[in-house]
Amino acid sequence: MTPGQRVLCAVAAGGAAGAVLRAAIETNLGSGGSLGVFPWSTLAINVVGSFLLGALATLAVSTAWWVRPFLGTGALGGFTTFSAYAVVSNVLMLDGAVGAGVGYVVATPVVCVAAAALGAHLPAALGLSQSAPPSAAGQE
C-alpha cells in the first residue's frame, strides 16, 4: 500500500467514526426534524468540531503518520459538515421559519470561525503547542 493509500484509509476510517458520532448526537439530542425549531444540536456539533479542528492545527500530538488525517480530515470532517448546515438552513426557510433560518445562517459561520480561532490558540496558552496558530500572512 502506498503512503497516499494509507492516508486515504485513515481519512475514511476517521470519517466513518465522525459521521456515526454526528448521527448519534442528532438522533439522541436533535430536534427530531421538528418544523421551525432552531437546530441547536447541529450548531453545537459544528462549533465543537470547529474548536477541536482549530486546536488540532497547533496541538503537539503524536507524530504517527495517521493521527492528523484520521482526526482532522477524517473524524472532524465527518463530524462537522457543511452539507448539514446548508440543508438545515434550507429546510427552515422552506418551512416558513425565516427568523430561525436567517439566525442559523448567520450564527453558524460566525460562531464556528470564532471557535476555531479559540481552539487554535488554546494549545499555546496551555503550553501544548507545537507551533504558533495558523496565519494567513504570506499566503497571498
C-alpha positions as CSV (number, residue, x, y, z in Angstrom):
1,M,0.0,0.0,0.0
2,T,1.4,3.4,-1.0
3,P,1.7,6.2,1.6
4,G,-1.2,8.0,-0.2
5,Q,-3.4,5.0,0.1
6,R,-2.6,4.7,3.8
7,V,-3.6,8.3,4.3
8,L,-6.9,7.7,2.4
9,C,-7.7,4.7,4.6
10,A,-7.0,6.8,7.8
11,V,-9.3,9.6,6.5
12,A,-12.0,7.1,5.6
13,A,-11.9,5.4,9.0
14,G,-12.0,8.7,10.8
15,G,-14.7,10.0,8.6
16,A,-16.9,7.0,9.3
17,A,-16.3,7.4,13.1
18,G,-17.1,11.2,12.9
19,A,-20.3,10.7,10.8
20,V,-21.6,8.0,13.2
21,L,-20.9,10.2,16.2
22,R,-22.7,13.1,14.5
23,A,-25.7,10.9,13.7
24,A,-25.8,9.5,17.2
25,I,-25.9,13.0,18.7
26,E,-28.5,14.2,16.2
27,T,-30.7,11.2,16.9
28,N,-30.5,11.4,20.6
29,L,-30.3,15.2,21.2
30,G,-31.6,16.7,18.0
31,S,-35.0,18.4,17.4
32,G,-36.2,15.3,15.7
33,G,-36.8,17.2,12.5
34,S,-39.5,19.4,14.2
35,L,-40.5,22.1,11.8
36,G,-39.3,25.6,12.6
37,V,-37.2,24.5,15.5
38,F,-33.8,26.1,15.7
39,P,-31.2,23.3,15.1
40,W,-29.2,23.7,18.3
41,S,-27.7,20.3,18.1
42,T,-26.4,20.8,14.6
43,L,-25.0,24.2,15.6
44,A,-23.3,22.7,18.7
45,I,-21.8,19.9,16.6
46,N,-20.3,22.3,14.2
47,V,-19.0,24.7,16.9
48,V,-17.4,21.8,18.9
49,G,-15.9,20.3,15.7
50,S,-14.5,23.7,14.6
51,F,-13.0,24.3,18.0
52,L,-11.3,20.8,18.0
53,L,-10.1,21.3,14.5
54,G,-8.5,24.6,15.4
55,A,-6.8,23.0,18.4
56,L,-5.6,20.1,16.3
57,A,-3.9,22.5,13.9
58,T,-1.5,23.6,16.6
59,L,-1.6,20.9,19.2
60,A,1.6,18.9,19.7
61,V,0.2,15.3,19.2
62,S,1.8,12.1,18.1
63,T,3.9,12.2,15.0
64,A,2.4,9.0,13.7
65,W,1.5,9.5,10.1
66,W,-2.1,8.6,10.5
67,V,-3.1,10.8,13.5
68,R,-3.8,14.1,11.8
69,P,-5.5,12.7,8.7
70,F,-7.6,10.4,10.9
71,L,-8.6,13.1,13.4
72,G,-8.7,16.2,11.2
73,T,-9.9,15.5,7.7
74,G,-11.5,12.2,8.8
75,A,-13.2,12.3,12.2
76,L,-13.8,16.0,12.5
77,G,-14.6,16.3,8.8
78,G,-17.2,13.7,9.1
79,F,-18.5,15.1,12.4
80,T,-18.9,18.7,11.1
81,T,-20.4,19.0,7.7
82,F,-21.3,22.0,5.6
83,S,-24.0,19.9,3.9
84,A,-25.9,19.7,7.2
85,Y,-25.6,23.4,7.6
86,A,-26.9,24.0,4.1
87,V,-29.8,21.5,4.3
88,V,-31.0,22.6,7.8
89,S,-30.9,26.2,6.6
90,N,-32.9,25.4,3.5
91,V,-35.5,23.3,5.4
92,L,-36.0,26.1,8.0
93,M,-36.6,28.6,5.2
94,L,-38.9,26.4,3.2
95,D,-40.9,25.6,6.4
96,G,-41.5,29.3,6.9
97,A,-39.2,29.6,9.9
98,V,-37.4,32.5,8.2
99,G,-36.2,34.0,11.5
100,A,-34.7,30.8,12.7
101,G,-33.3,30.1,9.2
102,V,-31.6,33.5,8.9
103,G,-30.4,33.3,12.5
104,Y,-28.8,29.9,11.8
105,V,-27.3,31.0,8.5
106,V,-25.6,34.0,10.2
107,A,-24.7,32.4,13.6
108,T,-23.1,29.2,12.3
109,P,-20.1,30.7,10.3
110,V,-19.5,33.5,12.9
111,V,-19.6,31.2,15.9
112,C,-17.7,28.4,14.2
113,V,-14.8,30.6,13.0
114,A,-14.6,32.1,16.5
115,A,-14.5,28.6,18.0
116,A,-11.8,27.5,15.5
117,A,-9.7,30.6,16.4
118,L,-10.1,29.9,20.1
119,G,-9.2,26.3,19.6
120,A,-6.1,27.3,17.6
121,H,-4.9,29.5,20.5
122,L,-5.7,27.2,23.4
123,P,-2.8,24.7,23.0
124,A,-0.3,27.6,23.1
125,A,-2.0,29.0,26.2
126,L,-1.7,25.6,27.9
127,G,1.9,25.1,26.7
128,L,0.8,22.2,24.4
129,S,1.5,23.9,21.1
130,Q,4.0,22.7,18.5
131,S,3.7,25.9,16.6
132,A,2.0,29.3,16.5
133,P,-1.6,29.4,15.4
134,P,-2.1,29.2,11.6
135,S,-1.8,32.6,10.0
136,A,-3.0,33.9,6.7
137,A,0.2,36.1,6.4
138,G,2.2,35.2,3.3
139,Q,-0.5,33.1,1.7
140,E,-1.5,35.6,-1.0
